[in-house]
Amino acid sequence: MVEVTVQLTSTMSDSVREIANKQFEGSLPAVLNAALELYLNIQTRKRQQLKKVVQQIRQEVEALGGIDEEDLEHRIKEYRRTKYSKPL
């Protein structure tokens, strides 16, 4: 178990206390635990959705004949050069 100290604005603190009283029998740790679990679930769903999109793209690329390895390396290098080059 890890103990965490959180400083909240008075508005946020009031909201958290109200949620704790209405939904979690006054337990502030239960509110924070539920919030963290919700956040982690949302992140997991986002990752799963991204994996689906990547798989769809891979399938479409494969259906169109795939990507030449040399061409891919060239395009990655060109992208990085233009994306990360510093303006003069």
N, C-alpha and C positions, 0 to 999 in steps of 0.2 A: 504494500500500500504506500502511496505517496501523498504527503500532505502539501496542499497548495494554498497560498494566500493570494487573494484577488482584491484589487482596489477598483471599485466601480464608481461612476458618477452617481450623484444622489438620485437622478432620474432613473438610471439603470438599476441602482440598488433597490429603489422602490418597486420597480417592475419585477425584479427577481424575487423579492420578498412576497409580492402579491401572488406570483405564480407558485412559489413554495407553499404558501398558505392554502391556495385553492386546489392545487393538484398533487402536492407531495407532502401533505401533513406537516407543513412548516419546515421541511428538511432542505436547507440550502445546498448541502452536498449532493442530494438527490437531483436537484434542479441542474446543477453544473454537470453532473454525470450524464444526465439525460441529454443535455445540450451537446456535450462532447460526443456521445454515441450518435446523435443525429448528424453532427458534422462529419464524423467518420463514415457513416452510411451514405451521405451525399457524395463524399469524395470517392467512395467505392463505386457508386453508380456512375459517376463521371468517367472513371477509368474504364468501366465495362462498356460504356457507350463509345468511348474513344477506340477501344479495341474492335468494336463492331464496325465502326467507320473505316478503320485501317484495313480490316479484313475485306470490306466491300471494295475499297480502292484496289487492294491487291488482286481481287478477283477480276475487276474490270481491266486492270493493266494486263493480267495474264490472258484474258479473253482477246485483248488487242494485240497479242503477240509477245508480251513481256518487255523487259527493258534490257538493253545491252549494257553489260557491266562497265565497259570503258566510257560509254556515253554518260552513264549515271555518275561515275567518279568525276568526269569533266564538269557536269552540271552542278554537282555538290561544291566542287572547288570554286566554280564561277559564282555561285550563289554566296558562298562564304566571303569571297573576295569583295563582291559588291555590297553585301549586307554589313560587313564589319570593317570596311575601309573607312578611314577617317577623312572627313571633308577637309579640303584645303582652306 
